[in-house]
Amino acid sequence: MPHDDQDISVAVPSPTPSAPDLDGSPAEPPAPVPEVEAPPLQTVDRAYLTWLLIASFGGSLALMVPLSYSLALRISDLAPGHEEQLGYVTGSAQFVYLVLSPMIGVWSDRTRSRLGRRTPFMIAGSVLGMVGLLGVALAPTVLLVGLAWAVGMIGWSTTGQAIQNVQADRVPEEQRGRISALTSVMTQIAPVLGIGLAYTVASSTLLVFLLPGLLGAVLVVLFPFFKPEGDSRALVHTGGVTLRNLVTSYGFNPRKYPDFGWNWLGRFVFFMGLYFNTTFGTFFYAQRLDMPVKEVAGIVAAIGVIGVLAATGGAIGGGFLSDKLGRRKLFTLIGSALFVVGAVTEAFAYSLPQLIVGAVVMQLAIAVFSAVDLAIVFAVLPDRAQAGRYLAVVAFSQKIPSALAPLIAPLVITVGATGGQKNYTELYLMGAVLALVGGLIVKFKVKSVR
């Protein structure tokens, strides 16, 4: 699968007269020096992969346990009966990081240090993340919790972004599918095990936040300790980050990089469909099973555990097969088609077994699509030397739908609603259509990847 490793910007020295060659003809001007170069791609061994997966697990553990469990406990302590405050806290932090992430990516791409370009951001992100977690645990008000979590979100998300950037820097095409799959599995498993860990110290608010965070930070730092990234001063030839770098980091030219643009759009549409079908999951199950919302928690948890198993199988199966067959787009389309099957099953389900089948198929589909499409992302990056910048832009294709879908979905479920019953059938069918369209865009519009 071809990919373009062009350099982004070129520092061209002022033209000077060239000394003539021996035959009297003017000498060729010296080749321009790129501002940033990408390190060579090298097949990674099992030891490198093991430490990469451990770091991925650690970063996900530290980030996802607060999002999935401990922040809800803290909000419940400080503002009982006001669960909506959790949405304000997490949503605001997500928005802050979304705005900052391209700038952090550019800074990472252009970092000159003995530790490399990505390692300083893994370490600094972990430190900042721990400061945020400590602040959340000690904050006396919801407002201060929100401010502290914004710091924590920036820190741990920066760490996760740096780990992903290393994959783009180092992993060759023939290994991207399986490694993307395995790192995806780590992000699925981490919150499940992390919540269990936090539950064991639930009597201590401080430990609920600090224990998963400290463990995550240690696991992250072990990666560059045992597998050093290497000095980046030979790769980065620029004096630093300019205002122009920062402004341009928020976008790209889709005409110049059509495959990157089409894949971005396909991801955006797919994830819009996904978030349509996950935003109101708890209320959807309560309505279809005719149960109070509070009694649905056990069902949601059970479906979540089964879904993790399905997602693990989907990610590994899709990632490894896509490497073996040398085909990516086929598996993103398969993932989209499976999503349609799961969403349609849920749309017309009125019994627990049907709901479980639909949810599990959807989790399988999401894992297949996400793991393989990440390998496509690495293949179509406009410039591998600027992986930090472009992967931050790729993140927009998932983060923006996660913010938009919850705003649009409430309008959809009221269309044709009767007798106080929300129209979840229409919502899930619309999500299915969007997911399929996203898969079709990737399959038929991305040309440089098989």
Salt bridges, closest charged atoms under 4 A:
ASP5 OD2 - HIS3 NE2 3.42
ASP5 OD1 - ARG384 NE 3.40
GLU35 OE1 - ARG110 NH1 2.88
GLU37 OE2 - HIS237 NE2 2.57
GLU84 OE2 - HIS82 ND1 3.15
ASP109 OD1 - ARG118 NH1 2.91
ASP169 OD1 - ARG117 NH2 3.16
ASP169 OD2 - ARG118 NE 2.76
GLU173 OE1 - ARG176 NH1 2.83
GLU173 OE2 - ARG328 NH2 2.97
ASP231 OD2 - ARG233 NH2 2.58
ASP323 OD2 - ARG178 NE 2.92
ASP323 OD1 - ARG328 NH1 2.70
ASP373 OD2 - ARG267 NH1 2.94
